[in-house]
């Protein structure tokens, strides 16, 4: 591996804070094991996790006059196989690390390898390239189909199109579950309305009581409103006139996730009349 320049103290601290996060990062035992495995001294095992890790890595890069051992530690700690049963945690931690590494001209890829990248100069640029919005959605455990429909937009932090694609994903889910055609609110009403027989294409419950029928109607209206709030409006307005803040995007994408989960759990009924 070509020698990589030593990491500035602020960068190294941020890397160690991500890797040794109190709630979901490496445990003290794991840190000790990885340091030993890579032949890195562990001079202060009694410190808090991130401080212990920073002290060990900083001492080693000072001795080596390069940051190669820091890179080796990141690669070992982020091997995808370590996250075989925690894929969401890998993506979340990867995004957080990239928000730091991008200032050093590095990017952690989905296969666990590091690649050279143009170094970021501003915090906004770093956040955009690290996919901060995607990381926030991972924390919320957003439905994977929402992420799948707007992956490219999320990586660009493009709030407007991320939400637009997510609304499309809900329509596609209804079509897939029912075989119906159509789109947006009209499709939702066709699939979820009780109809003449009181039997929708998709039922969210047994529809045996007034409360259950009210829930069915309420969820249908929620879905129709979801489409109407965004898709119907933006179909007639250019992107520049639609103010889409990050918070709005997070809330709407989370709503799309909720609707996906409810549609997944809904029962397909005999075709309504």
Buried (B, 14 or more C-beta within 10 A) or exposed (E): EEEBEBBEEEBBBBBBBBBBBEEEBBEBEBBBEBBEEBEBEBEBEEBEBBBBBBBBBBBBBEEBEBBBBBBBBBBBBBEBEBBEEEEBBBBBBBBBBBBBBBBBBBBBEEEBEBEEBEEBEEEEBBBBBBBBBBBBBBEEEBBEBBBEBBEEBBBEBBBBBBBBBBBBBBBBBBBEBBEBEBBBBEBBBBBBBBEEEEBBBBBBBEBEEEEBBEBBBEBBBBBBEBBEBBBBEBEEEEEEEBEBEEEBBBEBBBBBBBBBBBBEEBEEBEEBE
